Amino acid sequence: MTRVRDGINGGTLGTWIKLSSSESVEIMAHAGFDFVVIDLEHTTMDLAAASTHIAMARALGVDPLVRVPDHGLSVIQRVLDAGAAGVVVPHVDTVQQARAVVRATCFPPRGDRGSGGTSRAGRWGQLPRADYLEYGNEQALCVVQLESEVAIRNTREILALDGIDAAFVGTADLSMSMGVAAGSDEVDRLVASALAAAAAAGVPIGTASATSDQARAALARGYDYVVVSNDTSILASGGRTIVNALKAPVAERVAR
């Protein structure tokens, strides 16, 4: 967890986990990723699978973040009690939404998160209550996804809130919300303003990249961390590379 909070400023490298099999996290840990983001927004994964992923990541020294499906308190507090290092919350467009998300991640009086000290986060009831509460309030990361023109224009105010630990720019949804291509000048200008706002606030900001080349370009542009590819795409790409390499020569011989 400390590595995510501190390392995120140094270009920490993560990847998405979309498959329910715990081997996905195990493989990515052995590959050398610093953290994984378990995706509950764009997959059919359930909380039981997410909990297993969190335990596997913890056992292998990889920090597990969870992208929750929405702003709901229930899922946020359940994945945090399952031991997640933090949550990545999609579609945070306004200061009001950001404030509600922060409250969902924090215990009273800072927030609305309920106490569940007999969970993994409380070491199954063996962590003193005061330590459990302090650990939750001070260590659990709250990462907001900025994925619309409204969100980008509100970035300075959102990142000024106490409790926002990092931002994540979702350029795919941003471009769709604007009705323009992802690489357009309009998107580029908004991304530049988000980067400037994050730098001024001293808040780490990251983005997703499909390839290592894109990730290097993102870091060179000023992003503090990147989430590169995902388990399903890595598997698909590896399989496609093998098939293309072997089938192309066969097809060429047949054509002759």
C-alpha positions as a Markdown table, in Angstrom:
| # | Residue | x | y | z |
|---|---|---|---|---|
| 1 | Met | 0.0 | 0.0 | 0.0 |
| 2 | Thr | 2.8 | 2.4 | 0.9 |
| 3 | Arg | 4.4 | 1.6 | -2.5 |
| 4 | Val | 1.3 | 2.8 | -4.3 |
| 5 | Arg | 1.0 | 6.0 | -2.3 |
| 6 | Asp | 4.7 | 6.9 | -2.6 |
| 7 | Gly | 5.6 | 5.2 | -5.8 |
| 8 | Ile | 2.7 | 6.6 | -7.8 |
| 9 | Asn | 4.7 | 9.8 | -8.1 |
| 10 | Gly | 7.6 | 7.9 | -9.5 |
| 11 | Gly | 5.9 | 6.4 | -12.5 |
| 12 | Thr | 4.5 | 3.3 | -10.8 |
| 13 | Leu | 3.3 | 0.6 | -13.3 |
| 14 | Gly | 0.0 | -1.2 | -13.0 |
| 15 | Thr | -2.3 | -3.3 | -15.1 |
| 16 | Trp | -6.0 | -4.1 | -15.1 |
| 17 | Ile | -7.4 | -7.4 | -13.9 |
| 18 | Lys | -10.5 | -8.4 | -15.7 |
| 19 | Leu | -10.6 | -12.2 | -15.3 |
| 20 | Ser | -11.9 | -13.9 | -12.2 |
| 21 | Ser | -9.1 | -16.5 | -12.0 |
| 22 | Ser | -6.6 | -15.7 | -9.2 |
| 23 | Glu | -3.8 | -16.8 | -11.6 |
| 24 | Ser | -4.2 | -13.5 | -13.4 |
| 25 | Val | -3.0 | -11.6 | -10.4 |
| 26 | Glu | -0.3 | -14.2 | -9.7 |
| 27 | Ile | 1.1 | -13.9 | -13.2 |
| 28 | Met | 1.1 | -10.1 | -13.2 |
| 29 | Ala | 2.9 | -10.1 | -9.8 |
| 30 | His | 5.6 | -12.4 | -11.1 |
| 31 | Ala | 5.8 | -10.3 | -14.2 |
| 32 | Gly | 6.9 | -7.3 | -12.0 |
| 33 | Phe | 3.9 | -5.0 | -12.0 |
| 34 | Asp | 3.8 | -2.7 | -8.9 |
| 35 | Phe | 0.1 | -2.8 | -8.5 |
| 36 | Val | -3.0 | -4.2 | -10.1 |
| 37 | Val | -6.4 | -2.6 | -10.6 |
| 38 | Ile | -9.2 | -5.2 | -10.2 |
| 39 | Asp | -12.0 | -4.1 | -12.5 |
| 40 | Leu | -15.6 | -4.3 | -11.2 |
| 41 | Glu | -16.8 | -1.7 | -13.6 |
| 42 | His | -16.3 | -3.3 | -17.0 |
| 43 | Thr | -16.4 | -7.0 | -16.1 |
| 44 | Thr | -18.8 | -9.6 | -14.7 |
| 45 | Met | -16.4 | -10.3 | -11.8 |
| 46 | Asp | -18.1 | -10.6 | -8.4 |
| 47 | Leu | -17.0 | -9.5 | -5.0 |
| 48 | Ala | -15.9 | -13.0 | -4.0 |
| 49 | Ala | -13.4 | -13.1 | -7.0 |
| 50 | Ala | -12.2 | -9.6 | -6.1 |
| 51 | Ser | -11.6 | -10.6 | -2.6 |
| 52 | Thr | -9.5 | -13.6 | -3.7 |
| 53 | His | -7.5 | -11.3 | -6.1 |
| 54 | Ile | -6.9 | -8.9 | -3.2 |
| 55 | Ala | -5.6 | -11.7 | -1.0 |
| 56 | Met | -3.3 | -13.1 | -3.8 |
| 57 | Ala | -1.9 | -9.6 | -4.5 |
| 58 | Arg | -1.2 | -9.0 | -0.8 |
| 59 | Ala | 0.5 | -12.4 | -0.4 |
| 60 | Leu | 2.8 | -11.6 | -3.4 |
| 61 | Gly | 3.6 | -8.0 | -2.4 |
| 62 | Val | 1.6 | -6.3 | -5.1 |
| 63 | Asp | -0.8 | -3.5 | -4.1 |
| 64 | Pro | -4.4 | -4.2 | -5.1 |
| 65 | Leu | -6.6 | -1.4 | -6.1 |
| 66 | Val | -10.3 | -2.0 | -7.1 |
| 67 | Arg | -12.2 | -0.1 | -9.7 |
| 68 | Val | -15.7 | 0.0 | -8.3 |
| 69 | Pro | -18.7 | 0.0 | -10.6 |
| 70 | Asp | -20.1 | 3.3 | -9.3 |
| 71 | His | -20.1 | 5.7 | -6.3 |
| 72 | Gly | -22.1 | 3.5 | -4.0 |
| 73 | Leu | -21.0 | 3.3 | -0.4 |
| 74 | Ser | -21.8 | -0.5 | -0.2 |
| 75 | Val | -19.2 | -1.8 | -2.7 |
| 76 | Ile | -16.6 | 0.8 | -1.7 |
| 77 | Gln | -16.6 | -0.2 | 2.0 |
| 78 | Arg | -16.8 | -3.9 | 1.2 |
| 79 | Val | -13.7 | -3.9 | -1.1 |
| 80 | Leu | -11.8 | -1.8 | 1.4 |
| 81 | Asp | -12.7 | -4.2 | 4.2 |
| 82 | Ala | -11.6 | -7.0 | 1.9 |
| 83 | Gly | -8.1 | -5.5 | 2.1 |
| 84 | Ala | -7.9 | -3.4 | -1.1 |
| 85 | Ala | -5.2 | -0.7 | -1.0 |
| 86 | Gly | -7.7 | 1.7 | -2.4 |
| 87 | Val | -10.5 | 2.3 | -4.8 |
| 88 | Val | -10.6 | 3.8 | -8.3 |
| 89 | Val | -14.0 | 5.5 | -8.7 |
| 90 | Pro | -15.3 | 6.1 | -12.3 |
| 91 | His | -17.1 | 9.1 | -13.6 |
| 92 | Val | -16.4 | 11.6 | -10.9 |
| 93 | Asp | -17.6 | 14.8 | -12.6 |
| 94 | Thr | -18.3 | 17.4 | -9.8 |
| 95 | Val | -17.0 | 18.5 | -6.5 |
| 96 | Gln | -20.1 | 17.2 | -4.8 |
| 97 | Gln | -19.6 | 13.7 | -6.3 |
| 98 | Ala | -15.9 | 13.8 | -5.3 |
| 99 | Arg | -16.8 | 14.8 | -1.7 |
| 100 | Ala | -19.3 | 11.9 | -1.5 |
| 101 | Val | -16.7 | 9.5 | -2.7 |
| 102 | Val | -14.2 | 10.6 | -0.1 |
| 103 | Arg | -16.8 | 10.2 | 2.6 |
| 104 | Ala | -17.5 | 6.6 | 1.3 |
| 105 | Thr | -13.8 | 5.7 | 1.8 |
| 106 | Cys | -13.4 | 7.3 | 5.3 |
| 107 | Phe | -14.7 | 6.5 | 8.8 |
| 108 | Pro | -16.7 | 9.0 | 10.8 |
| 109 | Pro | -16.3 | 11.9 | 11.5 |
| 110 | Arg | -14.5 | 12.3 | 8.2 |
| 111 | Gly | -16.9 | 10.0 | 6.3 |
| 112 | Asp | -19.7 | 7.5 | 6.3 |
| 113 | Arg | -17.8 | 4.2 | 6.0 |
| 114 | Gly | -19.1 | 1.6 | 8.5 |
| 115 | Ser | -16.8 | -0.3 | 10.9 |
| 116 | Gly | -16.0 | -3.9 | 9.9 |
| 117 | Gly | -12.9 | -4.7 | 12.0 |
| 118 | Thr | -13.5 | -8.5 | 11.8 |
| 119 | Ser | -12.7 | -8.4 | 8.0 |
| 120 | Arg | -9.3 | -8.8 | 6.3 |
| 121 | Ala | -8.6 | -5.1 | 6.7 |
| 122 | Gly | -8.9 | -5.6 | 10.4 |
| 123 | Arg | -6.8 | -8.8 | 10.3 |
| 124 | Trp | -10.0 | -10.8 | 11.1 |
| 125 | Gly | -10.6 | -8.9 | 14.3 |
| 126 | Gln | -7.0 | -9.2 | 15.6 |
| 127 | Leu | -6.0 | -5.6 | 14.7 |
| 128 | Pro | -6.9 | -3.1 | 17.5 |
| 129 | Arg | -9.9 | -1.1 | 16.6 |
| 130 | Ala | -8.0 | 2.2 | 16.8 |
| 131 | Asp | -5.4 | 0.9 | 14.4 |
| 132 | Tyr | -8.1 | -0.4 | 12.0 |
| 133 | Leu | -9.8 | 3.0 | 11.9 |
| 134 | Glu | -6.5 | 4.9 | 11.5 |
| 135 | Tyr | -5.3 | 2.5 | 8.8 |
| 136 | Gly | -8.6 | 2.9 | 6.9 |
| 137 | Asn | -8.6 | 6.7 | 7.1 |
| 138 | Glu | -4.9 | 7.3 | 6.4 |
| 139 | Gln | -3.8 | 4.5 | 4.1 |
| 140 | Ala | -6.8 | 3.6 | 1.8 |
| 141 | Leu | -6.3 | 5.4 | -1.5 |
| 142 | Cys | -9.2 | 7.3 | -3.1 |
| 143 | Val | -8.5 | 7.7 | -6.8 |
| 144 | Val | -11.1 | 9.6 | -8.9 |
| 145 | Gln | -11.6 | 9.0 | -12.6 |
| 146 | Leu | -12.0 | 12.2 | -14.7 |
| 147 | Glu | -13.8 | 11.0 | -17.8 |
| 148 | Ser | -15.9 | 14.0 | -19.1 |
| 149 | Glu | -15.4 | 17.5 | -20.2 |
| 150 | Val | -17.2 | 18.6 | -17.1 |
| 151 | Ala | -14.9 | 16.6 | -14.9 |
| 152 | Ile | -11.8 | 18.0 | -16.5 |
| 153 | Arg | -13.1 | 21.6 | -16.1 |
| 154 | Asn | -13.7 | 20.9 | -12.4 |
| 155 | Thr | -10.3 | 19.2 | -11.9 |
| 156 | Arg | -8.8 | 22.0 | -9.7 |
| 157 | Glu | -11.7 | 22.1 | -7.3 |
| 158 | Ile | -12.0 | 18.3 | -7.2 |
| 159 | Leu | -8.3 | 17.8 | -6.4 |
| 160 | Ala | -8.4 | 20.5 | -3.8 |
| 161 | Leu | -10.6 | 18.3 | -1.6 |
| 162 | Asp | -9.0 | 16.7 | 1.4 |
| 163 | Gly | -9.0 | 12.9 | 0.9 |
| 164 | Ile | -8.5 | 12.8 | -2.9 |
| 165 | Asp | -5.2 | 10.9 | -3.2 |
| 166 | Ala | -4.9 | 10.6 | -7.0 |
| 167 | Ala | -6.6 | 11.3 | -10.3 |
| 168 | Phe | -7.0 | 9.1 | -13.3 |
| 169 | Val | -7.9 | 10.5 | -16.8 |
| 170 | Gly | -10.1 | 8.2 | -18.9 |
| 171 | Thr | -9.4 | 9.5 | -22.3 |
| 172 | Ala | -11.6 | 7.0 | -24.1 |
| 173 | Asp | -14.8 | 8.0 | -22.2 |
| 174 | Leu | -13.7 | 11.7 | -22.4 |
| 175 | Ser | -13.4 | 11.6 | -26.2 |
| 176 | Met | -16.8 | 9.8 | -26.5 |
| 177 | Ser | -18.5 | 12.3 | -24.2 |
| 178 | Met | -17.2 | 15.0 | -26.5 |
| 179 | Gly | -18.0 | 13.2 | -29.7 |
| 180 | Val | -14.5 | 13.5 | -31.0 |
| 181 | Ala | -11.6 | 11.1 | -31.7 |
| 182 | Ala | -9.3 | 10.2 | -28.7 |
| 183 | Gly | -6.3 | 11.8 | -30.3 |
| 184 | Ser | -8.0 | 15.1 | -31.2 |
| 185 | Asp | -6.8 | 18.5 | -30.4 |
| 186 | Glu | -9.8 | 19.1 | -28.2 |
| 187 | Val | -9.0 | 16.1 | -26.0 |
| 188 | Asp | -5.3 | 17.0 | -25.9 |
| 189 | Arg | -6.1 | 20.5 | -24.6 |
| 190 | Leu | -8.3 | 19.1 | -21.8 |
| 191 | Val | -5.7 | 16.5 | -20.9 |
| 192 | Ala | -3.1 | 19.3 | -20.7 |
| 193 | Ser | -5.3 | 21.3 | -18.4 |
| 194 | Ala | -5.9 | 18.3 | -16.1 |
| 195 | Leu | -2.1 | 17.6 | -15.9 |
| 196 | Ala | -1.5 | 21.2 | -15.0 |
| 197 | Ala | -4.2 | 21.2 | -12.3 |
| 198 | Ala | -2.8 | 18.0 | -10.8 |
| 199 | Ala | 0.7 | 19.4 | -10.8 |
| 200 | Ala | -0.5 | 22.6 | -9.1 |
| 201 | Ala | -2.4 | 20.6 | -6.5 |
| 202 | Gly | 0.5 | 18.1 | -5.9 |
| 203 | Val | -1.8 | 15.2 | -6.6 |
| 204 | Pro | -0.6 | 12.2 | -8.7 |
| 205 | Ile | -2.4 | 11.8 | -12.0 |
| 206 | Gly | -2.4 | 8.7 | -14.2 |
| 207 | Thr | -4.0 | 7.2 | -17.3 |
| 208 | Ala | -4.5 | 4.0 | -19.1 |
| 209 | Ser | -2.3 | 2.8 | -22.0 |
| 210 | Ala | -2.8 | 0.0 | -24.3 |
| 211 | Thr | 0.9 | -0.6 | -25.1 |
| 212 | Ser | 4.3 | 0.0 | -23.5 |
| 213 | Asp | 5.1 | 2.7 | -26.1 |
| 214 | Gln | 1.9 | 4.6 | -25.2 |
| 215 | Ala | 2.8 | 4.2 | -21.5 |
| 216 | Arg | 6.3 | 5.7 | -22.1 |
| 217 | Ala | 4.7 | 8.6 | -24.0 |
| 218 | Ala | 2.2 | 9.2 | -21.2 |
| 219 | Leu | 5.0 | 9.3 | -18.6 |
| 220 | Ala | 7.1 | 11.6 | -20.7 |
| 221 | Arg | 4.1 | 13.9 | -21.1 |
| 222 | Gly | 3.8 | 14.3 | -17.3 |
| 223 | Tyr | 1.6 | 11.5 | -16.0 |
| 224 | Asp | 2.8 | 10.1 | -12.7 |
| 225 | Tyr | 1.6 | 6.6 | -13.2 |
| 226 | Val | 0.2 | 4.3 | -15.9 |
| 227 | Val | -2.2 | 1.3 | -16.0 |
| 228 | Val | -1.0 | -0.6 | -19.0 |
| 229 | Ser | -3.1 | -3.2 | -20.9 |
| 230 | Asn | -5.0 | -5.9 | -19.0 |
| 231 | Asp | -4.9 | -9.6 | -18.4 |
| 232 | Thr | -7.4 | -10.4 | -21.2 |
| 233 | Ser | -5.6 | -8.2 | -23.8 |
| 234 | Ile | -2.2 | -9.6 | -22.9 |
| 235 | Leu | -3.5 | -13.1 | -23.3 |
| 236 | Ala | -5.3 | -12.3 | -26.6 |
| 237 | Ser | -2.2 | -10.5 | -28.0 |
| 238 | Gly | 0.1 | -13.3 | -27.1 |
| 239 | Gly | -2.2 | -15.9 | -28.7 |
| 240 | Arg | -2.6 | -13.8 | -31.8 |
| 241 | Thr | 1.1 | -13.3 | -32.2 |
| 242 | Ile | 1.8 | -17.0 | -32.0 |
| 243 | Val | -1.0 | -17.8 | -34.5 |
| 244 | Asn | 0.0 | -15.1 | -36.9 |
| 245 | Ala | 3.7 | -16.2 | -36.8 |
| 246 | Leu | 2.9 | -19.8 | -37.5 |
| 247 | Lys | 0.0 | -19.5 | -39.9 |
| 248 | Ala | 1.5 | -16.9 | -42.2 |
| 249 | Pro | 4.3 | -19.1 | -43.4 |
| 250 | Val | 1.9 | -22.1 | -43.9 |
| 251 | Ala | -0.5 | -19.9 | -45.9 |
| 252 | Glu | 2.4 | -18.7 | -48.0 |
| 253 | Arg | 3.6 | -22.2 | -48.8 |
| 254 | Val | 0.0 | -23.3 | -49.7 |
| 255 | Ala | -0.3 | -20.3 | -52.0 |
| 256 | Arg | 2.8 | -21.4 | -53.9 |
